[in-house]
Amino acid sequence: MAVIQHEVTIAEAADCLSRQLPGHRVEILKGSIVVTPPPDGPHQETLSDLDYEFRQAGGRKAGLKALQGIGLWLPTGPDDYAVPDLSIVDADYKDALVEKNCYAPHVFRLVLEVTSSNWGNDLATKVETYAEARIPVYVIADRKHDQVLVCTAPEGDRYRITTPYKRGTTAPLPASVGVALELSVDRLLDGDEDDIAEAAARQTDR
């Protein structure tokens, strides 16, 4: 009896990996599957702090939501999608659902990534894909190079303006985001600043 073999598509392969690797982030970027390991503690603290700051700044009243782990459908390939660490989206984003918990780019005001072991994707591939998706603001907490990058003015597969911010400073978000926020570079890179200060004090006391 003949055996009919089913050729697995890249989308099916990505779905399979997601089931096999709980806690990992699986994305398809420019036709390639990218798997990111589970985030560390400071990474998660950064996102929690940002969500709190967003709420304190009146983000909800401005008709926006800050969400972790929602998918962004990308125009760079038929199955391409990303899962940013944190996104600021329009409150009615649910109306823009495409598929697989992924939403159309036009509801995204900002995406933020905190670099991990595969930091090259955040600094290169995602710069290109987010620019092509016309995401107005892309913020990178670049722990590899100890700085924060704010990318604006997407054009083609690049952002025309990339502004670096060093430790000890704050990174203001552009007005296009829709909420006035200045983000602490140290907090974006390290997590909770109170914990950092306490750890430094303990080192001084020794």
Secondary structure, DSSP 4 states (H G I P E B T S, - for coil): ---PPPPPPHHHHHHHHHHHSTT-EEEEETTEEEEEPPP-HHHHHHHHHHHHHHHHTTTTTTTEEEESS-EEE-TTSTT-EE--SEEEEETTGGGGEEETTEE-GGGEEEEEEE--TTHHIIIIIHHHHHHHTT-SEEEEEETTTTEEEEEEEEETTEEEEEEEE-TTSEEEPPGGGSS--EEEHHHHHHS-HHHHHHHHHHHHH-
